[in-house]
Amino acid sequence: MFGAAALEVATGRITAGACYERHRHQEFLAFLKQVAKAHPRVPLHVVCDNYSSHKTDHRQRGRVPRRHRAGGAAMTVTSAPPRPSGKPERADFLPALRAECVKFRTVRGWLIGLVLAALLCATFTFLVANGNNSNFTPSVPTGPGGEAVADTYYILDQPLTGDGTVTTRITSLTGLISTAPSNEAASEANPGNPTSGIANTRARLADWAKAGILLTPSTAQGSAYAAVMATGSHGDHFQDDYTHDAAGMPGTVTAAAPRWLRLTRSGETVTGYD
């Protein structure tokens, strides 16, 4: 089935049209005659493609209607030049296929590039945001029960294997306290002076300064422990695991009244003496 129609663009009117059972040069020429009859005094120029019915030898031999009657105007038909017959059409397939592949790779590359750029921007933003948050989240040691603890001390350590007893004699406790403003540490009162940490202190023992014996399975912060210690002004204390405290002998340590402290481990039990 072959259908053809002529549209007058200026008015939007169909000036010629027909349907044919076959699509040959005979039907094409019959349609051209309808168009010529509908426009008797208008020059018509028909541009055709390379379809076989448009470039047959019958059309080239003059079967296109020539309107030579009085007052008529000529009809001319132009078609695209035929392909060279010496070169098979399939020879052009590979260059066309190659061009389409290059075009596809180029478009795909741009799309992949855009997606990767968006992912990198999102990842960078996520890392920067989380990095800033992590910088302001200090690591706080936790005790055996999961509570946050302050765990800093100076030690002279010695391993104790199995059951045993450790005894120490304390004859004095001395210390320094800061004279810097309450919102500054002693070392920050005069940053330009390397000895400002000492210069901004005075001799005095803090009330809860401690010295004594401590048993612990590890020196890592937050580890379980048991300790018996003499304090600056609160007497002796037995403490374990950051949350348990039992008072011992009261008073302060002096050379005239030294303290003897002892820890004894027997199995899973640690006992303190003063």
C-alpha positions in Angstrom: 0.0 0.0 0.0 1.4 3.4 -1.0 -0.1 6.7 0.1 0.8 10.2 -1.1 -0.5 13.7 -0.4 0.4 17.3 -1.3 0.1 19.9 1.5 -0.2 23.6 0.7 1.8 25.1 3.5 0.4 28.6 3.1 -3.2 27.5 3.7 -2.8 24.1 5.4 -5.0 22.6 2.7 -4.4 19.1 1.1 -4.4 19.8 -2.7 -3.8 16.3 -3.9 -3.7 12.8 -2.5 -4.3 9.2 -3.3 -3.7 5.7 -2.1 -2.3 3.0 -4.3 -2.0 -0.8 -4.0 1.6 -0.7 -5.2 4.6 1.6 -4.9 6.1 1.8 -8.4 7.1 4.6 -10.7 3.7 4.4 -12.4 1.9 5.3 -9.2 4.4 8.0 -8.5 3.9 9.6 -11.9 0.1 9.4 -11.4 0.4 11.3 -8.2 2.6 14.0 -9.8 -0.2 14.5 -12.5 -2.7 15.2 -9.7 -0.3 17.8 -8.2 0.1 19.4 -11.6 -3.6 19.5 -12.2 -4.2 21.1 -8.8 -1.7 23.9 -9.5 -2.1 24.7 -13.2 -0.4 28.2 -13.2 2.2 27.7 -10.5 5.8 26.6 -11.2 6.4 23.3 -9.4 9.8 22.0 -8.4 9.8 18.5 -6.9 12.9 17.2 -5.0 13.0 13.4 -4.7 15.1 11.0 -2.8 16.9 7.9 -4.2 13.9 5.6 -3.8 13.7 3.3 -6.9 10.3 4.6 -8.0 11.7 8.1 -8.1 14.7 7.5 -10.2 13.5 5.0 -12.8 14.4 5.4 -16.4 10.8 6.0 -17.4 10.8 9.3 -15.4 14.1 10.3 -16.9 12.8 9.7 -20.4 10.1 12.3 -20.0 7.1 10.9 -18.3 7.0 13.7 -15.8 4.1 15.9 -16.8 5.2 18.9 -18.8 2.6 21.6 -18.6 3.1 23.4 -22.0 -0.4 24.6 -22.6 -1.1 28.3 -22.8 -0.5 30.0 -19.5 0.9 26.9 -17.9 4.1 26.6 -15.9 6.7 23.9 -16.1 7.2 21.1 -13.5 10.8 20.1 -12.9 11.9 17.1 -10.8 15.3 16.9 -9.1 16.7 13.8 -7.3 19.8 13.2 -5.3 22.7 11.9 -7.4 22.9 8.1 -7.5 25.5 6.2 -5.5 28.5 5.1 -7.6 27.7 1.7 -8.9 31.3 0.4 -8.7 31.5 0.4 -4.9 29.3 -2.0 -3.0 27.0 -0.3 -0.4 28.1 -2.6 2.3 31.6 -1.1 2.1 30.3 2.0 3.8 28.9 0.0 6.7 32.1 -0.3 8.6 33.0 3.4 8.6 29.5 4.2 9.7 29.6 1.6 12.4 32.9 2.9 13.6 31.6 6.5 13.7 28.6 5.4 15.8 30.8 3.5 18.2 33.1 6.6 18.7 30.1 8.8 19.2 28.6 6.3 21.7 31.9 6.1 23.6 32.2 9.8 23.8 28.7 10.3 25.1 29.1 7.5 27.6 32.4 8.9 28.7 30.9 12.3 29.5 28.0 10.7 31.4 30.4 8.5 33.4 32.6 11.5 34.1 29.6 13.5 35.4 28.5 10.7 37.7 32.0 10.2 39.1 32.4 13.9 39.7 29.1 14.0 41.6 30.2 10.9 43.7 33.6 12.5 44.5 32.0 15.7 45.6 29.5 13.9 47.8 32.3 11.7 49.3 34.6 14.7 49.9 31.8 16.6 51.7 30.9 13.6 53.8 34.6 13.0 54.8 35.2 16.7 55.6 32.0 16.9 57.7 32.8 13.8 59.7 36.5 14.7 60.0 35.6 18.1 61.6 33.3 16.4 64.0 35.8 13.7 65.0 38.5 16.4 65.7 36.3 17.9 68.4 35.4 14.5 70.0 38.1 13.7 72.6 38.7 10.1 73.6 37.7 9.6 77.2 38.9 6.5 79.1 36.3 4.3 80.6 36.5 2.1 83.7 35.6 -1.6 84.1 31.9 -0.6 84.5 31.8 1.5 81.3 31.9 4.9 83.2 34.1 7.8 82.1 37.2 8.0 84.3 40.3 10.2 84.9 43.2 7.9 84.8 46.6 9.6 85.0 49.5 8.8 87.5 53.2 8.3 87.7 54.4 4.8 88.5 57.5 2.7 89.3 56.3 -0.7 88.2 57.4 -4.2 89.0 55.5 -7.5 87.9 53.9 -9.6 90.6 53.2 -13.2 89.5 50.7 -15.3 91.4 49.9 -14.6 95.1 52.1 -12.1 96.9 52.5 -9.1 99.2 53.8 -5.7 98.5 54.8 -3.3 101.3 55.9 0.3 101.3 56.9 3.0 103.8 55.9 6.6 103.2 57.7 9.3 105.2 56.6 12.5 103.4 54.4 13.9 100.7 55.3 17.2 98.9 53.9 19.0 96.0 53.3 22.3 94.0 50.0 24.1 93.3 49.3 26.6 90.5 49.2 30.4 91.2 47.9 31.1 87.7 44.4 32.4 87.1 41.7 29.8 87.7 40.9 29.5 84.0 44.6 28.9 83.0 47.0 26.2 83.6 50.3 27.1 85.2 52.2 26.5 82.0 49.9 28.8 80.0 50.2 31.8 82.2 53.3 33.0 80.4 53.7 31.1 77.1 56.9 32.9 76.1 58.8 31.8 79.2 59.8 28.1 79.1 60.0 28.1 82.9 56.6 29.7 83.4 55.2 26.4 84.5 57.4 26.4 87.6 57.4 30.1 88.1 53.6 30.2 88.4 53.4 27.6 91.2 54.1 27.5 95.0 54.9 24.8 97.4 51.8 23.2 98.8 50.3 19.7 98.8 46.9 19.3 97.2 44.3 17.8 99.5 43.8 14.7 97.4 47.4 14.2 96.3 48.1 10.4 96.6 51.0 8.1 96.9 51.0 4.4 97.7 50.7 0.9 96.1 48.5 -0.1 93.2 47.9 -3.5 91.6 46.6 -3.6 88.0 46.7 -6.2 85.2 47.5 -3.5 82.7 48.8 0.1 82.5 46.2 1.0 79.8 43.8 3.8 80.9 40.6 2.4 82.4 42.1 -0.9 83.5 40.8 -2.5 86.8 42.9 -1.9 89.8 43.2 -2.1 93.6 45.2 0.5 95.6 46.0 1.6 99.1 47.3 5.2 99.3 48.1 8.1 101.7 46.6 11.4 100.7 47.5 15.0 101.3 45.0 15.8 104.0 42.4 13.0 104.0 44.4 10.2 105.6 44.8 6.7 104.1 42.3 5.3 101.5 41.7 1.9 99.9 40.3 2.3 96.4 39.4 0.0 93.5 38.0 0.2 90.0 37.4 4.0 90.2 34.1 3.7 92.0 34.9 2.1 95.4 36.6 3.9 98.3 37.1 3.0 101.9 38.8 5.3 104.4 41.7 4.1 106.6 43.9 5.8 109.2 43.4 9.6 109.4 46.0 12.3 109.6 48.9 13.4 107.4 52.2 11.8 106.7 55.3 13.1 108.4 58.8 11.8 109.1 57.9 11.4 112.7 54.7 9.5 111.8 55.4 7.6 108.6 52.8 5.3 107.0 53.3 1.6 106.3 51.0 0.5 103.5 50.5 -3.1 102.2 48.6 -4.9 99.5 48.2 -8.7 99.6 46.9 -10.8 96.7 45.5 -14.3 97.3 43.8 -15.8 94.3 41.1 -13.3 93.2 41.2 -11.3 96.5 43.3 -8.2 97.1 43.5 -6.9 100.7 44.9 -3.5 101.8 46.5 -2.6 105.1 47.8 0.6 106.7 
